[in-house]
Amino acid sequence: MTDQRTVAVTGAAGFIGSRVVSELQQAHPDWEITALDNFYLGDVREIGDVTVEHVDVRNRGRLEEALSGADIVMHLAAISGVDDCEENQDQAYEVNVQGTNNVAWFCRKTGAALVFPYSMAVLGDPVDFPITVDHRRDPMNWYGRSKLLNERAIETFAEGEFPAHLFLKSNLYGEHEIDGQTVSKGTVINFFVGRAKDGENLTVYEPGDQARNYVHVKDVARAYVRSAERLVDQLDAGETGVEKYEIASQEDPGITTVAEIVRDIAAEEIDFEPEIELLENPRDETLVSEFEVDTTRAREELGWSVEYSVEDSIRELIRR
């Protein structure tokens, strides 16, 4: 695929967005990349030869100016923490709901394709396994509700006007580097590793067997690149409407199991064996003991598969 394309990435200074820009540069050096962020949390400013522009998705006029000419928009900007969304609900509404509508409205007006991740938080407590994009929606918090509003809005905006890929994405972990800068985020696995390396015990909320599916940030970024490649073909074919994919691994351990893996690897690698403390759970969160996800769609239609494992990645993080 050599045709030059212009791809815009919102949230490009962040954990996922910066990796996506880097992966796009490597896979398609002939593509033009526009990187946007409001720098709320993201602290990456340069990615290779791309400078991240200060643009807030809430400002529709400025946003549309920055997106002008884009063939594909990867909309990764969001208030993504459950606690952040609960504590700053107006901001979460403006960014997650209004901001996403602004991006989707641009795509509807211009015909640009859209890549958008929504979270497993839209599901609440899953009742059927393996999980697919067809699972019922029952979010337990404002973060999940905002993502559900996004999903429904994009379905409406895209119909008959532009192609869009929506990704039901599981819990991220891992680190990556951008031009020598380590980019990380306080995900649960990263949190445990950080505590172990600081000589602290690992704290687990009750009941302790609540499971999550974990996928590495680099694997997710590669999925979005494959999505962009498929969207190029769909744009050329004049296709419109939404396709949905599950992005996850085959690993869905309980939280105590994750803590035990970190404990055991820390004992081997840095000669420190942290204790695991079970604490009263202050959160209203998903409490299921399995979290299997069916990723057949992504494997068959995007040619995507997971390359990183939880255990190997934890070992690499601790060795760093």
Long-range contacts (C-beta under 8 A, 24 or more apart in sequence): 1-28, 1-229, 1-232, 2-30, 3-232, 4-30, 4-31, 4-32, 5-31, 5-32, 5-71, 5-72, 5-228, 5-232, 6-31, 6-32, 6-33, 6-34, 6-69, 6-70, 6-71, 6-72, 7-31, 7-32, 7-33, 7-34, 7-70, 7-71, 7-72, 7-73, 7-74, 7-228, 8-33, 8-34, 8-35, 8-36, 8-66, 8-67, 8-70, 8-72, 8-73, 8-74, 9-33, 9-34, 9-35, 9-36, 9-73, 9-74, 9-76, 10-36, 10-37, 10-55, 10-57, 10-73, 10-74, 10-75, 10-76, 10-77, 10-103, 11-36, 11-37, 11-42, 11-75, 11-76, 11-77, 11-78, 12-36, 12-37, 12-42, 12-44, 12-47, 12-50, 12-52, 12-76, 13-37, 13-39, 13-42, 13-43, 13-44, 13-45, 13-52, 14-41, 14-42, 14-44, 14-76, 14-77, 14-185, 15-42, 15-172, 15-183, 15-184, 15-185, 15-217, 16-76, 16-117, 16-172, 16-217, 16-220, 16-221, 17-42, 17-74, 17-76, 17-77, 18-42, 18-44, 18-47, 18-176, 18-178, 18-183, 19-176, 19-178, 19-183, 19-217, 19-218, 19-220, 19-221, 20-74, 20-76, 20-221, 20-224, 20-225, 21-47, 21-48, 21-50, 22-47, 22-48, 22-176, 22-178, 22-221, 23-218, 23-221, 23-222, 23-224, 23-225, 24-225, 24-228, 25-49, 25-50, 27-225, 27-229, 28-225, 34-66, 34-67, 34-70, 36-63, 36-66, 36-67, 36-77, 37-77, 38-77, 40-79, 44-178, 44-181, 44-183, 46-178, 46-179, 47-178, 47-179, 48-179, 56-99, 57-95, 57-99, 57-100, 57-102, 57-103, 58-94, 58-95, 58-98, 58-99, 58-102, 60-102, 60-105, 63-102, 63-103, 63-106, 64-102, 64-106, 67-103, 67-106, 67-110, 67-112, 70-110, 70-112, 71-112, 71-113, 71-232, 71-235, 72-112, 72-113, 72-114, 72-115, 72-228, 72-231, 72-232, 72-235, 73-103, 73-106, 73-107, 73-112, 73-113, 73-114, 73-115, 74-115, 74-224, 74-228, 75-100, 75-103, 75-104, 75-114, 75-115, 75-116, 76-117, 79-143, 79-146, 80-119, 80-143, 81-143, 82-121, 82-141, 82-143, 82-144, 82-283, 82-285, 84-143, 85-141, 85-142, 85-143, 85-146, 86-141, 86-142, 86-143, 89-142, 92-142, 92-143, 92-146, 93-146, 96-143, 96-146, 96-147, 96-149, 96-150, 97-146, 97-149, 97-150, 97-153, 100-150, 100-153, 100-154, 101-153, 101-157, 104-153, 104-154, 104-157, 104-158, 104-164, 105-157, 107-157, 107-158, 107-161, 107-162, 107-164, 108-157, 108-158, 108-161, 108-162, 110-162, 111-161, 111-162, 111-235, 112-162, 113-162, 113-163, 113-164, 113-165, 113-228, 113-231, 113-232, 113-234, 113-235, 114-154, 114-158, 114-162, 114-163, 114-164, 114-165, 115-164, 115-165, 115-167, 115-224, 115-227, 115-228, 115-231, 116-150, 116-154, 116-164, 116-165, 116-166, 116-167, 117-166, 117-167, 117-169, 117-220, 117-224, 117-247, 118-147, 118-148, 118-150, 118-151, 118-166, 118-167, 118-168, 118-169, 119-143, 119-144, 119-147, 119-168, 119-169, 120-168, 120-169, 120-170, 120-171, 120-212, 120-213, 120-286, 121-147, 121-286, 122-147, 122-148, 122-151, 122-168, 123-286, 124-286, 125-286, 125-287, 125-288, 126-286, 126-288, 126-291, 129-290, 129-291, 129-292, 130-292, 130-293, 130-294, 131-168, 131-213, 131-246, 131-248, 131-291, 131-292, 131-293, 131-294, 132-168, 132-246, 132-293, 132-294, 132-297, 133-166, 133-168, 133-244, 133-245, 133-246, 133-297, 140-284, 140-285, 140-286, 141-284, 154-242, 155-242, 158-240, 158-241, 158-242, 159-240, 159-241, 159-242, 160-240, 160-241, 161-240, 162-240, 163-231, 163-234, 163-235, 163-239, 163-240, 163-241, 163-243, 164-241, 164-242, 164-243, 165-227, 165-230, 165-231, 165-242, 165-243, 165-244, 165-245, 166-242, 166-243, 166-244, 166-245, 167-223, 167-224, 167-227, 167-244, 167-245, 167-246, 167-247, 168-244, 168-245, 168-246, 168-247, 168-248, 168-293, 169-215, 169-220, 169-247, 169-248, 170-212, 170-213, 170-214, 170-215, 170-247, 170-248, 170-249, 170-291, 170-293, 171-212, 171-213, 171-214, 171-215, 172-214, 172-215, 172-216, 172-217, 172-220, 173-214, 173-215, 173-216, 173-217, 173-310, 173-313, 174-216, 174-217, 174-218, 174-308, 174-313, 174-317, 175-217, 175-317, 175-320, 176-217, 176-218, 185-217, 188-212, 188-255, 188-258, 189-214, 189-258, 189-262, 189-310, 189-313, 189-314, 189-317, 190-317, 192-258, 192-259, 192-262, 193-262, 193-314, 193-317, 193-318, 195-274, 196-262, 196-263, 196-266, 196-270, 196-272, 196-274, 196-318, 197-266, 197-270, 197-318, 199-272, 199-274, 200-274, 201-274, 201-275, 201-276, 201-277, 202-259, 202-262, 202-263, 202-274, 202-275, 202-276, 202-277, 203-277, 203-279, 204-255, 204-256, 204-259, 204-276, 204-277, 204-278, 204-279, 205-255, 205-278, 205-279, 205-280, 205-281, 205-282, 205-283, 205-285, 206-278, 206-279, 206-280, 206-281, 207-281, 207-287, 208-254, 208-255, 208-256, 208-278, 209-254, 209-255, 209-256, 209-289, 210-254, 210-255, 210-285, 210-286, 210-287, 210-288, 210-289, 211-252, 211-253, 211-254, 211-255, 211-288, 211-289, 211-290, 211-291, 212-252, 212-253, 212-255, 212-286, 212-291, 213-248, 213-249, 213-251, 213-252, 213-291, 213-292, 213-293, 214-249, 214-251, 214-252, 214-253, 214-258, 214-310, 215-247, 215-248, 215-249, 215-306, 216-249, 216-306, 216-307, 216-308, 216-313, 218-307, 218-308, 219-247, 219-249, 219-306, 219-307, 219-308, 220-247, 222-304, 222-307, 223-247, 223-298, 223-302, 223-304, 226-298, 226-302, 226-303, 226-304, 227-302, 230-301, 230-302, 243-301, 244-297, 245-295, 245-297, 245-298, 245-301, 245-302, 246-293, 246-294, 246-295, 246-297, 246-298, 247-295, 247-298, 247-304, 248-293, 248-295, 249-293, 249-295, 249-306, 249-308, 249-309, 249-310, 250-292, 250-295, 250-306, 251-309, 251-310, 252-290, 252-291, 252-292, 252-293, 253-310, 254-289, 258-310, 261-310, 261-311, 261-314, 262-314, 262-318, 265-311, 265-314, 265-315, 265-318, 266-318, 269-315, 269-318, 269-319, 270-318
